[in-house]
Amino acid sequence: MRIRRAVEADLEILADFIRELAHYERALEHARATPDQLRASFFGASPQVFCDFVEDDEGVVAGFAVWFLNYSTWTGTHGIYLEDLFVHPAQRGRGYGKALLVNLARECVRRGYARLQWSVLDWNSPSIDFYRSLGAEALDEWTTYRLSGVALETVATSE
């Protein structure tokens, strides 16, 4: 297998993986990113989000990891936030997901970052079991909050 950073020519592969992940997570209707948005975000003048692909021995893309930097004021260092990790169902069990996580962990260590962090849906027990097998810990005392849609607009226009 080989891990490589996505390039602009991979835009359609990236979009396909995003849709497949959204379908797997039972939220395909929420995957609305356009090719132009993806192009600007991943391959524009100053990208702030990155994608790594894992390929099988024949060069077929088997999975992807989308990530960006976060920051911890407590450690004074950046970290990597893993937004998406997905391996084609037919390609699972071959170590591709682990290879993508190992690659990101190495990136953290190489750059002196304090952590690699992500979220997982509470019903996704195969992924939870996989992450625990690697030594990842659930942050049960933290609850994720989000402002979006009308609520975001309302807060943005409040005084």
C-alpha positions in Angstrom: 0.0 0.0 0.0 1.0 3.6 -0.4 -0.2 6.8 1.2 -0.1 10.0 -0.7 -1.4 13.6 -0.4 -4.3 14.4 -2.7 -3.6 16.7 -5.7 -6.1 18.8 -7.7 -6.4 16.1 -10.3 -7.9 13.9 -7.5 -10.9 16.3 -7.0 -13.5 13.8 -8.4 -12.1 10.9 -6.2 -12.2 13.2 -3.2 -15.8 14.2 -3.9 -16.8 10.5 -4.4 -15.3 9.5 -1.1 -17.1 12.4 0.7 -20.4 11.2 -0.8 -19.6 7.5 0.2 -18.8 8.5 3.7 -22.0 10.6 4.0 -24.0 7.7 2.7 -22.3 5.4 5.3 -23.1 7.9 8.0 -26.7 8.0 7.0 -26.5 11.7 6.1 -26.1 11.8 2.3 -28.5 14.7 2.0 -26.1 16.9 4.1 -23.1 16.4 1.7 -23.5 19.5 -0.3 -20.0 20.7 -1.0 -19.4 21.7 -4.6 -16.4 20.9 -6.7 -15.5 24.6 -6.6 -15.6 24.7 -2.9 -13.5 21.6 -2.6 -11.0 22.9 -5.1 -10.6 26.2 -3.2 -10.4 24.5 0.2 -7.9 21.7 -0.6 -6.0 23.1 -3.6 -6.3 26.9 -3.5 -3.6 29.5 -2.8 -3.5 28.8 0.9 -5.1 25.5 1.7 -6.2 25.0 5.3 -7.5 21.4 4.9 -5.7 18.4 3.6 -6.5 14.9 2.2 -4.4 11.8 2.2 -5.3 8.8 0.1 -4.2 5.2 0.7 -3.8 3.1 -2.4 -3.6 -0.6 -2.8 -0.8 -2.4 -4.5 -2.3 -1.7 -7.9 -2.7 2.0 -7.3 -6.4 1.9 -6.6 -7.5 4.4 -4.0 -8.9 2.4 -1.1 -9.5 5.1 1.5 -9.0 8.7 2.6 -8.3 10.9 5.6 -9.3 14.6 5.6 -7.6 16.7 8.2 -6.7 20.1 9.4 -4.7 21.8 12.2 -6.2 22.7 15.5 -4.5 24.3 18.5 -4.3 23.6 22.2 -3.8 26.6 24.5 -3.0 24.2 27.3 -0.1 22.6 25.5 0.9 25.6 23.4 1.0 23.4 20.3 -1.0 22.5 17.2 -2.6 19.2 16.7 -4.3 17.4 13.9 -8.1 17.2 13.7 -9.2 14.2 11.6 -12.4 15.3 10.0 -13.0 12.2 7.9 -11.6 8.7 7.8 -13.1 6.2 5.4 -12.1 3.0 3.7 -14.2 1.4 1.0 -16.2 -1.4 2.6 -14.8 -3.9 0.1 -11.3 -2.9 1.1 -11.7 -3.0 4.9 -9.7 -5.4 7.1 -6.5 -4.9 5.1 -4.9 -2.3 7.4 -5.7 0.8 5.2 -7.5 2.7 8.0 -4.7 2.0 10.4 -2.1 3.1 7.9 -3.9 6.4 7.5 -4.0 6.9 11.3 -0.3 5.9 11.6 0.6 8.4 8.9 -1.2 11.2 10.8 0.3 10.2 14.1 3.8 10.3 12.5 3.0 13.7 11.1 2.0 14.9 14.6 5.2 13.5 16.2 7.4 14.9 13.3 6.0 18.4 13.7 6.0 18.3 17.5 2.2 18.4 17.8 0.5 17.3 21.0 -2.4 15.3 19.7 -4.4 13.7 17.0 -8.1 14.1 17.6 -11.4 13.2 15.9 -15.1 12.4 16.5 -17.0 9.3 15.9 -20.8 8.7 15.7 -21.9 6.9 18.9 -23.7 4.1 16.8 -20.5 3.3 14.8 -19.3 0.5 17.0 -16.9 -1.1 14.4 -15.0 2.2 14.2 -15.1 2.7 18.0 -13.7 -0.8 18.5 -11.0 -0.1 16.0 -10.0 3.2 17.6 -9.9 1.7 21.0 -7.7 -1.1 19.7 -5.1 1.5 18.8 -5.2 3.1 22.3 -7.5 6.0 21.5 -9.6 7.2 24.4 -13.1 8.6 24.2 -13.5 12.0 25.8 -16.8 11.2 27.5 -16.8 14.3 29.6 -16.9 16.6 26.6 -20.0 17.4 24.6 -19.7 18.8 21.1 -21.8 21.9 20.3 -22.5 23.4 16.9 -24.1 26.6 15.6 -25.3 26.3 12.0 -28.1 27.4 9.7 -30.6 29.8 11.3 -29.0 29.6 14.8 -25.7 30.7 13.3 -27.2 33.6 11.5 -29.2 34.6 14.6 -26.0 34.7 16.8 -24.0 36.4 14.0 -26.5 39.3 13.8 -27.1 39.7 17.6 -25.6 42.5 19.6 
